[in-house]
Amino acid sequence: MYKIDNPKNNHKNVTHAFFLALAITIAEPSTILPLMVHHFSDSVIMVGLFVALLRGGAIVIQLYAAFHAQAYKKVLPYLAKAFFFRWLSWFSIGVSIYFIGDSNKDLTLFMIGLGLFFFSFTAGFGAIYFKELQAKLFSKKYRGKTMANRQVAGSIASIISGGIAGYVLANYEAPLSYAYLFLVSSAIMAIGFMTFVTIEEPEKKKVLVKEKNFKLFLKNALVILKKDKRLQQQIVVIFLSFSYFLSMPFVILNANSSFTLNGWMLGGFITLQMLGSIIGSSFLWRKIHNYEKMLSLSFIFMIAAFTLALFASSIYVYGLIFLLFGIALDGFNISGMNLVIEIAPEEKRPIYTALQTNITSFGLFFPVLGGFLLQYLESYTLIYTISIVLLSLGLLLSLQLKETQHDNLVR
């Protein structure tokens, strides 16, 4: 008989977070990924585009995933398939860099972009299934414990990954260093995925009858969106929270123009960002049960980071910026996940999740806009200022969100 809040499921949930973070931190969009793309192309527009590809591929598929998921009593078998294709996409990037590399930079860039897109694309399915599992496996109180543990485990793994990345980048020439990072991290990623798919999943009691076709599903989803004013407000605020992406990928490039970055400095910045994540999860976010307040505080931390970036010139100030990034990003992630689960009826949870994620994820293309502005106007100050203005608007709107009471909280 299935047991809710099963400690074994908790352990597997946390183990998955640890190995996944250990693997994907080597493509962190605020540090290594921009420098890797910059190795193959001098265009900052390409940097922005590839950062968007890492996350933006999920946009086109999440509503379709929700269309099917609303009728599933169990989602784990489908999540396993998504995991496999995510791993394959990640592994293909390492193979492409290793065998093609500098011999054909354009082809290497294309293969990296293709791998990042499909890695993100399959995550569109995975995100729907993952949130559904979290809501099914754990009660409100226990869920808070396991999600906080996931955040801490992931942050510790990212610190370790930052050290490994620093060593590899300092001791191996590019692009082989990037190839090694992707190939080794693929094996690590597989461990996390294989652990998670052994979780014991209960059958969902309340399921919707799937519409006859996807077009009808979209029509019904839009009806939900039009009727739920709170969902509309929440979507606008969370979309604005993504405006940090307009500038974040280029902070490391600005730092590199201020002083010469080496592998250990880069690994140090990753470590500081993940240390910020641990500080946020352990001492701040786990103590805040009002997720509207958490969202507002996250805006404040991110605004502070970009305000510092306007005047940064030393490695120490940049270190503080990445520390603040870590705190703010954790707050955005936790609050965004919880806010949609709070307002969603159980049977419509995949639809609510897909609506919020799909629409707000257009903010993942902010790096492309940032790249264009930086390419043609050549002003880091301008893109930092635009991010600060948009984040400030998001902060003001977040303060207008009223606290909701719901049993489906995820911590």
Protein Blocks (a to p, Z undefined) as FASTA:
>chain_A
ZZehifklmmmmmmmmmmmmmmmmmmcfklmmmmmmmmmpcbfklmmmmmmmmmmmmmmm
mmmmmmmmmmpfbfklmmmmmmmmmmmmmmmmmmmmmmnmmmlmmlmmmmmmmmmmmmmm
mmmmmmmmmmmmmmmmpcfklmmmmmmmmmmmmmmmmmmmmmmmmmmmmmpccfklmmmm
mmmmmmmmmmmmmmmmmpccdddfbdcdddfbfklmmmmmmmmmmmmmmlmmmmmmmmmm
mmmmmmmmmmmmmmmmmpccdfklmmmmmmmmmmmmmmmmmmmmmmpcblklmmmmmmmm
mmmmmmmmmmgcbfklmmmmmmmmmmmmmmmmmmmmmmmmmmpcfklmmmmmmmmmmmmm
mmmmmmmmmmmmmmmnopaklmmmmmmmmmmmmmmmmmmpccdddfkbcZZ
